[in-house]
């Protein structure tokens, strides 16, 4: 039985997942070595919940109860849970290291889920002490609003573990889609060209950023590719493109965009930096 969930990483995605977990009734630990990030995350969660109260989607009591279920921790030795969901930097070594640290202090049945959007679950689990307990649990930003979660089975993931994560997603009021480990999984593999082809149009002068977004939104997409990249974070989106490009042996169709590479070099990462393809004022 899953009663406690620990989310590793208090950034935008991690704090969003922690909110989802706590709103779903789970005791939730939110871990980050940066205590300032933890404080900012709790503040952000409280703001999000108050917006839901203002819209009459939850009660004030539900808001209070949700916040009371979240505990922040900055020491891995205090991270004791049934399921761990990591949402840290997209670096294989960092994810493997944190899973192995957590395995040392937790019970043998603990499940380790990675929110990676592009790294191979099979590669991660091959370097973890209990590979059969490692699974992908890929949320989409913003986690409290987006329903889809990709549940990714690595080569060594136990079927029962994958099934438990599928059920956990349903308990979180999410829509799980089970898939096997493959570059970009399902969504990011399909979506690469939504971003890459849009940037090619702009690079070659065939259309403006604003025009591409406007026509895609008019065609039924909730958000145009450039607005979406700004929301996700230019660095995060580029990292996925680079990972998929490498995984497909540098196939030309997955070549990362020079336009996006330049944005990242300049520090124009989107909403979080205050400027990306659009200007947003001060960084958020």
C-alpha positions, -999 to +999 in steps of 0.1 A: +000+000+000+013+035-009+008+060+018+039+083+016+053+098-016+086+117-017+092+141-045+129+149-052+135+184-065+115+215-056+116+232-090+084+240-110+078+204-119+087+189-085+065+213-066+037+207-090+039+169-085+041+174-047+009+195-049-008+167-069+003+141-044-009+160-014-042+169-030-047+132-037-045+125+000-009+112+003+015+122+029+041+140+008+078+148+014+093+175-008+131+172-009+157+197-021+192+205-008+183+242-014+161+254+015+153+286-003+139+265-032+118+246-007+104+278+008+096+292-027+079+259-037+056+259-006+047+295-013+039+287-049+018+257-039-001+278-014-008+304-042-020+277-066-044+263-039-058+297-031-066+302-068-085+270-067-104+282-036-112+315-053-126+295-082-147+274-059-129+242-071-117+233-036-127+245-001-105+264+023-104+233+045-091+212+016-064+238+010-053+237+046-054+199+046-033+197+014-006+220+028-005+200+061+002+168+042+034+184+027+066+183+047+099+197+033+132+180+039+168+188+028+185+156+040+182+124+021+184+104+053+150+118+063+135+108+030+115+077+040+086+068+017+069+042-004+073+059-037+100+084-048+094+106-078+125+125-089+122+157-108+158+169-108+183+180-135+183+159-167+216+143-160+219+105-158+246+106-131+225+128-108+194+106-111+213+074-105+231+089-075+200+101-057+182+068-063+211+048-049+213+071-019+176+067-012+177+029-016+202+027+013+178+042+038+145+028+027+126-004+029+132-030+001+098-025-015+103+013-022+096+023-058+118+047-076+101+067-104+119+091-127+101+121-142+127+123-170+114+134-203+142+121-224+167+099-206+164+061-210+147+044-180+166+012-189+200+031-187+190+046-154+179+014-138+210-005-151+231+016-126+207+014-097+208-012-070+173-024-075+166-020-112+133-039-111+119-011-089+127+017-113+101+030-136+093+062-156+066+085-144+066+114-168+043+143-158+037+173-180+039+209-170+020+223-152+016+190-133-015+200-113-034+208-145-021+184-171-039+150-169-015+128-189+013+108-173+035+085-193+044+054-173+075+040-188+087+004-184+125-001-186+139-034-197+141-046-161+110-029-146+088-055-128+053-057-143+038-054-109+057-022-102+045-006-135+009-017-126+012+000-092+023+032-107-005+031-133-030+027-103-012+055-085-017+078-114-054+070-114-055+078-076-040+111-085-068+117-110-044+115-139-046+096-171-018+071-173-004+058-206+018+027-203+047+025-228+080+008-232+113+027-229+122+044-262+138+077-271+115+105-262+089+079-251+056+088-269+049+125-264+083+140-268+091+119-298+060+130-316+062+166-303+099+172-313+088+183-348+061+205-334+090+226-320+117+219-346+097+226-377+082+257-362+117+270-355+128+262-390+100+283-404+112+313-383+149+307-390+143+307-428+121+338-426+090+321-438+069+332-408+072+350-375+070+335-340+037+352-334+022+340-367+032+304-361+017+304-326-015+322-338-022+297-366-015+267-345-038+279-318-064+287-344-061+251-356-071+238-323-038+236-303-042+250-268-008+267-270+015+275-300+050+259-301+069+291-291+046+299-261+049+263-251+087+263-252+087+295-231+065+278-206+085+245-204+118+264-203+142+268-232+170+248-215+147+219-206+132+218-241+166+219-257+180+192-235+152+169-246+159+177-283+196+170-278+189+137-260+165+125-287+190+136-314+218+115-297+195+086-292+187+085-329+224+086-339+222+122-349+195+118-375+191+150-394+153+153-387+160+156-350+188+182-352+184+208-324+176+243-336+204+269-337+177+294-328+170+276-295+206+270-288+213+307-291+184+315-267+199+292-241+234+307-245+219+341-240+201+330-209+167+337-225+150+306-211+114+317-213+089+326-185+113+316-157+140+340-169+115+367-180+124+364-216+124+337-243+106+340-276+084+365-258+091+390-231+075+385-196+091+412-175+110+400-145+119+363-142+094+341-124 
